[in-house]
Each structure stands twice: as C-alpha cells, then as structure tokens.
Amino acid sequence: MIAIRQFHFPEDYDAAAHLWKSMERGVVFGRSDTQEEISKKIARDPDLFLIAESDNELIGTIIGGFDGRRGMIYHLAVADGYREKGIGSQLLAEVEKRLRSKGCLKCYLMIFSDNGEAARFYEHHGWQHMSHDLVFGKELL
C-alpha cells in the first residue's frame, strides 16, 4: 500500500536526498537541496512538501511552493521500480489540492527540454507547455 504524507524534517531528509541523487534524469541534486536549504523550505510551507511511502520506505517526493500569488512544483520524483503505478499522479494531485486550498490560482513547473516522458506526464494531468515564455535563472551567491 502506498501512503502519501507530509515530509518530516530532518527524519526524511537522507532518504529524499538519496532518491534525488539516484534519478537518471529530471532531478538534479543542487546546492538548494542541502539539509540547511531544505530546512528553510520546511519553515515556509511544510504542508506542500510531500512524500510517498511503501512499507516505511520513501519512494517518491514532490515539493510545492506558494508565494501568496503563484505556485511552483519541484522535485517530483518516484523511485525506479515504483514508476508507472500512479504514485507520481497521486503526489501531484495532492499538492495541487493543497495549493488550491491556499488560494493558488496558477502554478508553474519546469522540466528539462530533453525529458519528453515528464512532458507527456504533465500534459496528461492538464498542464500546458508555455512555449511563449522564456525561463531565466541566476545564481545568487
């Protein structure tokens, strides 16, 4: 049985970090994924950081963010061997539900341009490719 629950910090951190590092594509473990940075995320909106468990093993994650106006989705990841079983769909649906309950009207996510599997997954769940928008980023040191 799969259970979806809120991420517990710091207890779940090592398992989540291991999952993110094990992903073949789609999730890159970066400096914002350190334990110190994740603790900042948990302080802001812990109810939007969810995990999927099977037999007390962390097998999936999703991080939602809400700035009071727009939502953002990060690190939807499901462990190899558990994919194609609806776990990612369950995680996405639950975080979308929680974002809606906060009054979020619009949400964004980013995927790597070569990740067609993720694009199809999100399109299947009603997300639209925003080809007219460009994404910019800057490392703030």
N, C-alpha and C positions, 0 to 999 in steps of 0.2 A: 504494500500500500504506500502511496506517495502522500506526504503531508507538506503543505505549504505553510510556512510560518515566518515570523519576523526574525531577522538576523540578530543574534546575541553577540554583543561585543564585550570582551575580546574572545570569548569562548569559540566562536565560529570562524574567527579570522584565519587561522592557519589552514583550515580545510578549504575556505573560499580562495585564498591565495594560491593554494596548490591547484585547485580547479582552473583558475585563470591562467596559471603558468602552463598547464597541460593542454590548453586549447590549441588545436592545429592552426586555426585561423579565427579571425573575428574579434578576439580579445587579446590585447597586448598589455602585459603587466608593466605598468609605468610608475613613475615616482608618486603619482596621486593615489596609488594603490598600497602604499606602505601603511603599516599599522597606525602611525601617527596621523596620516591623512584620512584614513577610514574613520578614525575616532572623531574627526571634525564633521564628517558626513553624518555619523550617528547622532551627534549633538544637534544637528539641524532638523532632520526629519527621519527619525529611526523607523517609523512605520512604513516607509517607502523602500526599505532595503529588505528584500525577502529571499528566503532560501527554500529549496525543495529537498526533502529528506526521504530516504528509503532505509528502513531498518537502522535508524540513527546515523546514517551516513549522508553527508551533504553531497547532493548530486546535481544541484542547479542553483543559480543565483540570478537575481535581477536587482538593479539599483534604479530607483526612481528619484527624481529631484523636482522640487517645485519652488519657484521664486516668488510666489504670490500672484503670478500672472500666467506664466508658461511652465509647462512640464518638460522633463527631459528623461530619457531612458538610457541607461548604461549597463554594460556587463551582463546582458542576458546570455547565460552560458549553461549548457547541460553536458554532463559527463558522457564521454564515449561509452556506448553500451546502454545508455538510457534515452538516446535520441529517437525521434520518430515515434514516441509513445505519448505525446500530448503534454509533456512536462513544461516545455517552453511556452506552450499556449496557455497553460494554467497560470504560470508565473506572470505572463504578460497581461492576462485578463484581470488578475488580482491587483496588480499595480495600477492598471488603468482604472479599475473601480475605486481604488483609494485616491487616485488623483482627482477623479470626478467628484468624490465626496469632499474634497478640499476646495472645490470651485474651479478647478483647472478646465479651461475650455479648449486649449490647444496644446499639443505635446509634440516634441521633436525627438529624433534619434539619428545617429549617424552609423553608417556601416562602411566598410572598406569597399572601394569600387569594384574589386575583383571577387566579391563574395556574393555571387548570384544566388546561392542557396538561402542566405539571410534575406536578400531582397525578395525572393519568392515567398518566404515565410511571412514577412511583414505585410506584403501586398495581400496575401491570403487573409490576413487579420484586419484588413481595411486601411492600412497605412498607404500613403501615396508618395511616390518619388517626386520630389520637388526640384525638377530639373532647371527651373528658372532661378533657383537660389544657389549662391556660392557660399561655401563654408570657409571661414578664415580662423586661424588659430595663432596664438602667441604664447610662448613660454614666459611666465613672469617669475623671474628668479629672485 
